[in-house]
Amino acid sequence: MLSAAHKSVTNHPAPALLPGYWSVLVVDDEQDMHTQTKLAVSGASAFERPIRLQHAHDPVRAKELLSQTRFAVVVINIGADGQGMELAWWLRRQKRNHTTRIILRLAQAGMMPELNTLTEADIDDGKAMMELNPRCLLALLVKAIRHYRHIVAADEAQQQSQSLQNGMRNVLSASARLFELSHFSQFLPEIHKEISAIADVGQDALLLRQCHDAHADDKSGSNTPQGNPRFEAIMGLGTLQQKLAEPLGPELLDLLQRSQHSHDIRYRHGALLCPLPVPHGDSHYLYLPRAEAISDVQQQLIAVFTINAGMALAHFAQEQHVNETQAELLLRLGHVAANQAHHSINHIKRMADYCYELGLLAGMAEPQADILSRAAPMHDIGNIGISDAILQQPDSLSPEARAIMARHTEIGWQLLSGSEQPVLQCAAKICLQHHEKYDGSGYPNGLKGDAICLPARIVAIADAFDALCHKRSYKDAWALEDVQAEMQSCTGSYFDPELMALFIEHIDQFIAIKQRWPEATDTEGVQQQ
């Protein structure tokens, strides 16, 4: 995450120029000198800011004020005994203040310190009291303020440059992390988190896509003709998460229309619109409606980050296409195995959805549940090594045939193990373990309890539910109440008790999946409750 220290630097300008006036401290033990200085400066200004005096009659009070306030200039009286220089040294050496300018008011002519002392203590000027008439004093103050102003501007430029360099390093690190995200659902929370580290942008965020499809649904609320760009909200955070289906407001639409031909950030009325340029794809935008005042440095950092975010979005789109292709290939390969046992493609789709839902209920993160849903259809891939005569036999299998049939778990494992792809790694474990039983009486290795991997325990429940609910060559479909009763009776022996409790508690979700991918024989089987 971008550092909090960087945020504090970019949020606030250097404190030296915050006041709307120039503060000047007069240090003198004689009240007459304070009075004369006050008369000389009364009503004066420099560079469109008034000059305001503060007074100290001794070094102790002067140090207190110098520790509390940023002064543009300090006028120090140098007495006949040379006292006064100690305060100048304290300011430069102990306080390390090299910004405030110092003017010396000398008790007598000829008391000016040596040149090397003036240089080392960074003294701007010095005049004997007899020479310091009001006009001369005011001229010295204006000259010193000009010097102070240049120093502050240089410090601010250096600070801004350093802040930009530090911010760029952090932005590059944050951008790299976007490419490491495992699921698209993490994208908006991650970019919002990183931009929040640059500036205060509130909790609300909206990710939008500009669609050029003439037949796309127009959720933007704009009355653009068909074929013109349309804007669609695809993900939200905070209060905007619940408003994705609502038409976009006129102010946001106006910002979007103005941003179509520019990659510049637009900031208006506390709202920030950041283009996410996606090479060779639909344009995307990040909308932050509650952004605080954004400095130039912050805008530069956000602009760089959102360019990288657009590239990450393009990477996601490409990866999603690869994943969808991979998922379809796995689904079709799973169907090849299922088809040998006269199982339909919808059996494979139901298995994917059952496992995804039960995985989420069991506490899996969405990316892991997604991997499970793509791996689950492969659970019987080992069937390709089993004779059709055994797979399609309508009667009960002989002990010898059962032994051959049981080999499909190890065949599936051998086919899929050794891959570096997470989906295939998960599928290999499922193939090997989905016929293990919770009490240790399953095959091929007699694993017990949590020694069976969670994906295989989930697949075991999903596969049993689907098999009981649907007609097979050796059985008719069961009624729902009979299915539940049978599966609950096997809890603790066949099935993980905690997973089975979750499954039964949310049985309506699994019935809905069954209805989404029906079989032609479903009207003969499970009845609605």
N, C-alpha and C positions, 0 to 999 in steps of 0.2 A: 504494500500500500504506500502511496505517496506520503512523505513524512509530514507530521504535524508542524514541525519546525518550519518547513518550507511554506506551509499554509500561512503561518503567522507572519512571515516576512512579506509574502505577496499581498496579504490583506491590508497592510497598514503602511503608509508612506513614512519616511524618516521623520521622527518627532520634531526635528529642529524647525521645520517650516509650518507646523500645524497652527500656531497662533496667527491672528490677523494683524500683528504689530511686531515691531522690533523691541526686544527687551534689552535695556542697558542698565548695568549695575554701576553705581558710583560709590567708591570706597574712600572715605576721608574722615579724619577725626575732628575736623572743624565744620561746624554747621554752616558758616558763611559760604564755604565751597559748594555745599549741597544746594544752598539757596541760589547762588550764582548760576550753577549748572541748570537748575530748574528753570530759571528765567531765560537762559540761552536756548533751551530746547523746547520751551513751551509752544505747543501748536505745530512743531516741526514734523515733517514726514520724509521718508526716503523710499524711492521705488514703490510708490503708491501705498505705503503702509505707514501709520503713525509711529513715532518713537516714544516709548514709555520708559520712565525711569523708576528704578528701585534704589534704595539707599541703605548703606551699612556704615556705621561709625567706627567699627573695629574689625580686625581680621576674623575673629570668631564668628561674628554675625555674617560676614561676607562668605565664609565657608559654608555656613548653613544654607544661605540663599543659593549659592552656586551648586550645592548638592541637590537642591529641590527644583531648580528652574534652569531651562536652557536659555542662556543669555547670548545675544549676538555680540555684544561688546561689554567689557568691564574696564572702567576708568579707575586706575589705582594711584593714590597719592604716594609719592616717594618723599619722605621727610628729610630733614637736614642730616639725620643719622643714617640715612640710606634704607630705613625700614620701609617695607612695602614690596620689595622684590621677593620676599619669602612667600607671599601670597601667589605671585606669578609662578614661582617654581612649584608650589603645591598644586596649582591648577594643571600645569603641564605634566608633572611627573607622577604625583599621587593619584589625581583624578583622571589622568590620561586624556584630558580634554584638549584636543588640538584644533578645535573648531572655533570656540569663542575667541574673539580678537581682543587684544590688550593694548590700551593706551596709557602711557605713564604721564602723570601730572607732577612735575618736578618742583620741589620747594624753592630751589635756586637754579639759576642758569649754570651750565657746566657740570650738572650732576648726572647727565645721561650715562648709563652703563656702557661698558666697552662693547665693541661691535660683535665680538664672539658671544658675549652674554645676550645681546639683543637677538642674535641669530638663533642660539640654542633655546632661548625661552620664547622664541617666535613672537617678539614684541612688534606691533605694527608701527607705533610712533611714540614720541614723547616731546613734551613742550614744558618750558618753565611757566609758572603761574602768571608771570608778568606778560608773557606772550599769548596766553590763552584768553583772548577776548571772545565774546559770544560767537562772532562770525567764524573765527579760527577753530573754536571747539566744535561747532556744528559741522564745519568742513571735514575735520578729522573723523567725526562720528560717521558721516556719510561715506567717507573713503573706507573706513573699517567695516561698515555694514556691507559695502560692495564686495569687499574681500571675503567676508563671512558668507555672503550669498553665493559666491563662486565656489567656495569650499564645500558648502552644503550640496550644491548642484552636482559637483564632482563625486561627492560621497554617495549621493542618491543614484547617480549613473552607475557607479561601481557596484553598489548594493543590488541594483536592478539587474545588472549583468550577471553578478554572482548568483542571484536568485534564479535567473533564467537558466543558467548553466546547471544549477542543482536540480531545478524543476525538470529540465530536459532529461537529465540522467534518470530521475524518478519516473518520468513519463515513458521512457524507453523500456524500463523494467516492467512498468504496469502494462504496457502494450504487449510485451512478450507473454505475460501471464494470460492475456486474452486468448492466445493461440493454444494454451494448455487446457482450456475449459473442456469438459467432457460432454456437455449437453447445452443445447441452445437456450434452455430455460435459465441458465446461469448468466447469460450474456448481459441483459439489461441491469440486473443487480450489480454485476461486477463493474461495468463502465460507470454506473451511478456512484458506486463506492469510490472509485478512483478520482472521478471529477469532484466529488465531495471533499476529497483530500486537498484539492487545489483551491476550491472556493466554496463558500456557503451557498448551496443550491437547494436546500430544503429536502423533504422526503418524497415529494411527488416527481414522477418522471413518466414519459410516454415515448415509446419507440414506434415510429411511423414508417410506412413504406409508400413510395410513389409508384402507382401502377399505371402502365400504359396500355393495358389490355382493354379494348373497347367493350368487352363483355363482362368485365370485372364488376362485382357489386359495388355500388357507390355508397360507402358508409360515411363519406366526408361531409355530406350535407350540401355540397356545392352543386350548382346547376350547370356544370360544364357539359358540353356536347359529347356524344360518344366519340371515343378515340383520343380525347384530351386527357392529360394526366389527372389521376384521381389519387387521393391520399387515404390510406387505411391505417388505423391504429392496430398494432399487432401484439403489443405487450405493454403493461402498465405497472407502476409501483405506487404505493401510498393510496391516496383517495382516487387516483386515476385508474387503479386496477379494476375498480368496479364499473368504470364508465367506457369500456372498450367498444361496446355496441352503440353508444350514443353518437350523434352527429358531432363533428368537430365544430368548435366555436368560431365566430367570424374573425376574431383577432388572430387565432392560430392559423386559420386558412389564409389570411392576408400575409402572415409571415412566411408560410409555405410557398405561396405564389411568388413572393418576392425572392425566394431563395432558389428557385428552380434552375436558374442559369448562373449560380454563383456558389462557390464552396466556402464563402465567408460566414463566420458566426454572426448571428443577428441577435442583438440585445435591445429589448424595448419594454418599458413599463415593468421592469422587474422580471421579465420572462426571457429565457435564453433558448434559442433554436440553433442546434449544432448539426450541420450536414455530416452524414457519414458516407463519403463517396465510395461506392462499391464498383470496382472495375467490372465492366461487361455484365451489369445486372441492374435491377431496379434501384433507384436512389432511396436511401433511408435517412431518417432525421431523428435526432434526440431532442425532445422538448422538455424543458425544465421551467415550470411556471412560477417558481418561488425563489429565484436566484437573487442573492443580495448584490450590492454594487460590485461589479467585476472590473478589476484593474486591467491595464494594458498587458502586463506580464501574464496575468491569469488567462486572458483571452488568447494570448499566443500559445501558452501551454495547452489549453483546452483544444485549440485548433489542431495542434500537432497530434494530440492524443486521439481526437476523433477521426483524423485521417487514418491513423493506424487501426482504430476500431473498425473503420470501413473495410480495411484490408482483412481484418479478422473475420468480419461478417461474410466477406466473399469466400474466405477459407471455410467457414461454417457451411455455407451453401454448397460448396463443392464436396465437402465431407459428408453432408447430409445426402447428397445425390449418390455418393459411393455407398453410404450406409443403406439407403433405400434399395439400391441395386443388390447389395449383399443380402439384405433381408429377404428380397424377392427370390434370390437364388436359393437361399437356405429354405425358404418356404416351399419352393418347388421341389427341392431335393427331399425335404421331409415328406412331401406328398408322394414322391416316388415310392418311398418306403411304406407309407400308409396305404397306398393304392394296392400294394401286394396283399395287404390284409383286408382289402375291400373297404378301406376307410376313405372318406371324401376329403376334398380340399378344405371344406368348412370345419372338419375335425381339427385340422392343423391350425386354422385361424382361431378357433375357440380355445385351443390349448395355449396359444400365444397370449390371448386376452385374459384367460383365467389366471395364468401365471403372473402376468403384469399386475393385475389387481391384487392378488394375494401377496405378491412381493411387497407392494406398497403398504398393505395392511400389516405386514410382518415387520415393517420398519426399514425396508430398503430405500435408499435414495433413488430418485427418479432415473438417473443414468444407469444404476445397477439393475433396476426393474426393467428398463428398456433392453439391456443386454439379455436378461433372463427371457423376455418375451420373444427375442429373436433366436435364442438358443433352444427354447422348449420344443419347437416343432421338429427338432432333430432327435428327439428322445428315442425314437424307434428306427433310426437310420441303419442300425445293425441288422434290420430285417432283410436288407438286400443280400445278406449272406445266408439266409434261411430258405429252404425249399418252399415253393408255392404250395406244394401238397400239404405241408404242415401248417403254413400260415392260413390257408383257406379251408382247412378241415372243419366241417360243421359239427362234428362230435367231439367229445372229450379226448384229449391227447393221452396216448400211452405214456408210461414212465420214460421210455426211450425217446419218444418225440418231445416230451417236456424238457428232457436234458438237452436235446438239440436246440429247442426253442430258447432255452435260457442263455444260450451262447450269444444271442443277439446283443446283449449288454456289453460283452467284451469285444465283439466285432465292431460295434459303434465306437467304443473307446479307442481301439486300434486305428480306426479310420481318422479320428479327429484329434487325438492327442499329439502333442509335439508342436502344435501351432503357437505362434506368438500373438494371435488375434484373440482379444478378450472373449468375443462371442463363441469362437470355436473352443477355447479353453473351458468355458462354462458348459457348452454342449457336450464336450467329452466326459466331464464329470457326471452330467445328468445321464448320459447313455449308460455309464458304468453303474450308477447307484440308484436309478429310479425304481428298481425292484427290490432294493433293500427295505427291511421292515424295522419299525421303531424299536421292537423288542429283540431284534437281532436274529430273527428267524428267516430273513430274506436271502436273496442271492445277488451277486456271485460270491461275496466275501463275508457275509454274515455280520455286517456293520450294525451298530446299535446306537440309538439316541442321536446325540449331536455329532457323533462320528460320521454320520451321513450328512453330506453338505446340504445347506439350506435350499439351494435351487432344486436338488433332487427330491427333498422332502415336499416341496411345493408341487413339483411335477407329479409326484405320486398321488396327491390328493386330487389335482386337476384331472389326471388321466382316469382315475377311478370314477370320479363324478361323471365325466363325459361318457365313459364306457357303460355305466349303469343307466344313464338317461337315454341312451340310444340303442336301437336295434343292431344286433350283430348276427353273424351267420349261425352262432350257437345259442342265441338268446333273444328274447323280445325286450323292448324298452320297459323300464320300471317306472312306476308312479313316483312322484316327487317325495311323498312321505316315506315310501319304502326305501328310496335312495338315502334319505337323511338317516333313517333308522339304521340301515346297514352300515353306513360310514361311521356313525357314532358308536356303533357296537364294536367297530374295529379301532377305535381311538385308544392309543397306548400300546396296541399290538402292531397294527399295520402303520398307523399314522401318528404324527407328532401331535400331542394333545393341545398344545397352545395354538398351532396352526389350524387344527380342526375347529377349535372354539371360535377363532376369527372367521373361518369359512362359514360356519353355521350362523354366526351373528350377522354376517353380511350376505346371506344366501341370495337375497333379491338381486344383488349386483351380478351374481354368477348366472342366475336365471335370465337376466337381461342380456348377457353375452350370448347365452344359448339361443335366445330368440333372435339376436342380431345375425347369427350365422346358422340358420336352421337346416335340418335334413328333410328330405322328402317324406320320411317316415315319422316325423315329429308328431303328427296328429294322432298317431297310434300310441304314443308314449306318454311322457310326463304331462300331467294335467295341471292347469293353473290353480293356485290356492286362492 
